[in-house]
Amino acid sequence: MKRRTLSSPLVLLSGLLFVMFLVSCSKEGPAGAEGPAGPPGPKGEGVADGVIYSDWLDVKYKPDTIHTAGGSIDTIGYYADIEVPKLTKEMLSIADVKAYINSSDITDPVIYSLPYSSGNGLYIQMSAYEKTISLYSNGDVGTVLDNKGKKFQQYRYMIVPGNAKANSAAQVKWPEYETVKAYLKLND
């Protein structure tokens, strides 16, 4: 008895015809003409209405020290406070308070959202209080000025008041500075 295998010419020819049939049966036809444009929608309000944000700020960190039993002083971290006059107790309960660091200079920004944690162990924590944003880090990540006059490691905060019920606002990736800046239509 003769066996047929997949290498049989009849099977190969059938498979080839089947593939050709599938390729020729495309559902795409010629493109139709576009219809007339609809009437313009109502003018929307700027998304940034009510959003409070700072310029890029120079922030100086201070050492957080402890006195050891041997009488020496050890630095265990660094802290800084940013004054935020418009951050009220009421806003703390209804607003989203965000802070960002530009690890580069303003002409070539590299923005990170706080809190920040790097693979090499550096971290920057953020907490918000009435009229203050507090920063804490295990490194001195304050603003520095290079020998060409460029500032590095400047900070910016944004306060986004809650003005919409949950699930009704657009989905924004808040840790991504460029996305937030575009969504809120902020200037640099």
C-alpha positions as CSV (number, residue, x, y, z in Angstrom):
1,M,0.0,0.0,0.0
2,K,1.4,3.4,-1.0
3,R,1.4,6.1,1.7
4,R,0.9,9.7,1.0
5,T,3.1,12.1,2.9
6,L,3.1,15.9,3.2
7,S,5.8,16.0,0.6
8,S,3.5,14.5,-1.9
9,P,3.1,16.8,-5.0
10,L,-0.6,16.7,-4.7
11,V,-0.6,18.0,-1.1
12,L,1.9,20.7,-1.9
13,L,-0.1,21.9,-4.9
14,S,-3.4,21.9,-2.9
15,G,-1.7,24.0,-0.1
16,L,-0.3,26.4,-2.6
17,L,-3.7,26.9,-4.2
18,F,-5.3,27.4,-0.8
19,V,-2.8,30.1,0.1
20,M,-3.3,31.9,-3.2
21,F,-7.1,31.8,-2.6
22,L,-6.8,33.4,0.8
23,V,-4.5,36.1,-0.5
24,S,-6.9,37.0,-3.3
25,C,-9.9,37.2,-1.0
26,S,-9.1,40.5,0.6
27,K,-12.0,42.6,2.0
28,E,-10.3,45.9,1.2
29,G,-11.8,47.8,-1.6
30,P,-11.2,51.3,-3.0
31,A,-11.4,54.1,-0.5
32,G,-14.6,56.0,-0.4
33,A,-14.8,59.8,-0.5
34,E,-14.7,61.6,2.8
35,G,-17.8,63.4,3.9
36,P,-18.1,67.0,4.9
37,A,-16.6,68.1,8.3
38,G,-19.1,68.5,11.1
39,P,-19.7,71.7,13.0
40,P,-17.1,72.7,15.5
41,G,-17.6,71.7,19.1
42,P,-18.0,74.1,22.0
43,K,-14.8,75.9,23.2
44,G,-13.5,73.9,26.2
45,E,-11.9,75.4,29.2
46,G,-8.1,75.1,29.7
47,V,-7.2,72.0,31.7
48,A,-4.7,74.0,33.6
49,D,-7.4,76.2,35.2
50,G,-6.9,76.0,38.9
51,V,-3.6,74.1,38.7
52,I,-0.8,75.6,40.8
53,Y,2.7,75.1,39.7
54,S,6.1,76.6,40.5
55,D,9.0,77.7,38.4
56,W,12.1,75.5,38.5
57,L,13.4,76.1,42.0
58,D,16.8,76.0,43.6
59,V,16.7,73.7,46.6
60,K,19.5,73.3,49.2
61,Y,19.6,70.2,51.3
62,K,20.9,70.1,54.8
63,P,22.5,67.1,56.5
64,D,20.4,65.0,58.9
65,T,22.9,64.0,61.6
66,I,23.0,61.9,64.8
67,H,25.4,62.0,67.7
68,T,27.0,58.6,68.3
69,A,27.9,57.1,71.7
70,G,31.6,57.9,71.0
71,G,30.9,61.6,70.6
72,S,31.1,61.8,66.8
73,I,28.5,63.0,64.4
74,D,27.2,60.8,61.6
75,T,25.2,62.0,58.6
76,I,22.3,59.7,58.0
77,G,20.6,61.5,55.2
78,Y,19.7,64.9,53.8
79,Y,16.5,67.0,53.9
80,A,15.1,70.1,52.4
81,D,11.8,72.1,52.6
82,I,10.1,73.9,49.7
83,E,7.7,76.7,50.8
84,V,4.3,76.4,49.0
85,P,2.2,79.3,50.2
86,K,-0.9,78.2,48.4
87,L,-0.9,74.6,49.8
88,T,-3.7,74.7,52.4
89,K,-5.1,72.0,54.7
90,E,-8.2,71.9,52.5
91,M,-6.1,71.3,49.3
92,L,-4.2,68.5,51.0
93,S,-7.4,66.6,51.3
94,I,-8.7,67.1,47.8
95,A,-5.7,67.9,45.6
96,D,-2.9,65.8,44.0
97,V,0.5,67.3,45.1
98,K,3.4,66.3,42.8
99,A,7.1,67.2,42.7
100,Y,9.7,66.7,40.1
101,I,13.5,67.0,39.8
102,N,15.3,68.0,36.6
103,S,18.5,66.1,37.0
104,S,20.0,68.0,34.0
105,D,19.9,71.7,33.2
106,I,16.9,73.6,31.8
107,T,18.2,73.5,28.2
108,D,18.4,69.7,28.1
109,P,15.9,68.5,30.8
110,V,15.9,65.0,32.3
111,I,12.8,65.0,34.6
112,Y,12.0,62.5,37.3
113,S,8.9,62.3,39.4
114,L,9.2,62.2,43.2
115,P,9.4,59.9,45.1
116,Y,12.5,58.7,43.1
117,S,14.6,55.6,43.5
118,S,17.5,54.6,41.4
119,G,19.2,51.2,40.8
120,N,22.3,52.4,42.6
121,G,20.4,53.0,45.8
122,L,19.8,56.7,45.7
123,Y,16.3,57.8,46.7
124,I,14.4,61.0,47.2
125,Q,11.2,60.9,49.3
126,M,8.5,63.6,49.2
127,S,5.8,64.5,51.7
128,A,3.4,67.4,51.7
129,Y,2.2,69.5,54.6
130,E,0.4,72.8,55.0
131,K,2.4,75.4,53.0
132,T,5.4,73.0,52.7
133,I,6.8,70.1,50.6
134,S,9.5,68.2,52.5
135,L,12.2,66.2,50.7
136,Y,14.4,63.6,52.2
137,S,17.2,61.7,50.5
138,N,20.2,59.5,51.3
139,G,22.4,61.8,49.1
140,D,22.8,65.6,48.8
141,V,20.7,66.2,45.7
142,G,20.4,69.9,46.1
143,T,20.7,72.3,43.2
144,V,24.2,72.7,41.9
145,L,25.8,75.3,39.6
146,D,28.6,74.1,37.3
147,N,31.6,76.2,36.2
148,K,29.7,77.4,33.1
149,G,26.8,78.9,35.1
150,K,24.3,76.1,34.4
151,K,22.1,74.9,37.2
152,F,21.4,71.2,37.7
153,Q,19.0,69.4,40.0
154,Q,16.2,72.0,40.2
155,Y,12.8,71.2,41.5
156,R,9.2,72.0,40.5
157,Y,5.9,71.2,42.2
158,M,2.4,71.0,40.9
159,I,-0.9,71.0,42.8
160,V,-3.8,69.7,40.9
161,P,-7.1,70.5,42.7
162,G,-9.7,67.8,42.7
163,N,-12.6,69.1,40.6
164,A,-14.0,65.9,39.1
165,K,-15.5,62.8,40.7
166,A,-13.5,59.6,40.5
167,N,-13.4,57.8,37.1
168,S,-14.7,60.9,35.2
169,A,-11.3,62.5,34.6
170,A,-9.0,61.4,31.7
171,Q,-6.4,58.8,32.5
172,V,-3.0,60.6,32.9
173,K,0.3,58.9,33.8
174,W,1.1,61.3,36.7
175,P,4.7,60.0,37.3
176,E,5.6,61.0,33.7
177,Y,6.5,64.7,33.8
178,E,6.2,65.4,30.0
179,T,2.7,63.7,29.9
180,V,1.5,65.8,32.9
181,K,2.9,69.0,31.4
182,A,1.2,68.3,28.1
183,Y,-2.1,67.3,29.7
184,L,-2.2,70.4,31.9
185,K,-0.9,72.6,29.1
186,L,1.9,74.0,31.3
187,N,4.8,76.2,30.2
188,D,8.4,75.6,31.1
